[in-house]
Amino acid sequence: MPLTNEVVGSAPPIPIVIKPLRKARAPRLRLWSVGSIIVGLGLWELIGRMASRSLFLTTPSQALLTIWDLLLSGELEHNALVSAQAFFTGYVLGCSGGLLIGLAMGVSRRANAALAPWVSGLYATPVIALSPLFILWFGIGVWSKIAVVISLVIFPMIINTDAGVRATDGALIDAARSFGANPLQIFMKVCLPSAMPFVLAGLKMAVGRGLIAVVVAELFGARAGIGFMIEQAAEVFNMPRLFAGVLVLAMTGIALTTLFSRLERTLIPWNRSS
């Protein structure tokens, strides 16, 4: 029996409800993150209290109390400001240069052929071992630390940016050309958005490498800074003070990585991994 318009039209429309699954799961995932930190610190506290050689180990509670004392004395603010100046200056300069070089290598085969051997060779070089040489070149001031930070953060940006541009779907480029897009429009509208997840991944990788670079540079020669504070504490076996500096660096790394993760969700909402 054929259906009539009245039969078809008599069925009420079924509303389609799309639930924001990712937003609903976000608080649960944050609980997992916070829970893992609490469990880890709890195990550290337990092991630290049970350890027989307390001279070489401390507990999170002792490290946090030391951080509080350093804050009250103003010593932590001074050292953190010195390290932050070297880190952020070197981080911005290194990431900016790495982004430009990576984009050039991604869009130009000639640039890639010319720069790839240098990038591969320098990336495999133990730049940290060259920190004393940077101190000889730039002195014991902040610029030697900035040079170490740049040398460590620039290569993750170059490699990730180059890989992101080259990972652009060729079908999207052909579609843009078929609509009359010029090379600049293809780069801005297709290649650059495609490379954004790789760029942000490089920025997050550079955070850890930059913090390591600051500490290592300050270990070799500095008058102040978190690395200088850690070195002084290690010389006299002041474990609470040493781990206080380590905790400050760890919390800084967590905060900056979380910031870039939020930025990733804002800039590239289509990326399911973010």
Secondary structure, DSSP 8 states (H G I E B T S, - for coil): ----HHHHHHS---------HHHHHHHHHHHHHHHHHHHHHHHHHHHHHH-S-GGG---HHHHHHHHHHHHHHTHHHHHHHHHHHHHHHHHHHHHHHHHHHHHHHHH-HHHHHHHHHHHHHHHHS-GGGGHHHHHHHH-SSHHHHHHHHHHHHHHHHHHHHHHHHHTS-HHHHHHHHHTT--HHHHIIIIIHHHHHHHHHHHHHHHHHHHHHHHHHHHHHS-SSSHHHHHHHHHHTT-HHHHHHHHHHHHHHHHHHHHHHHHHHHHH-TT-TT-
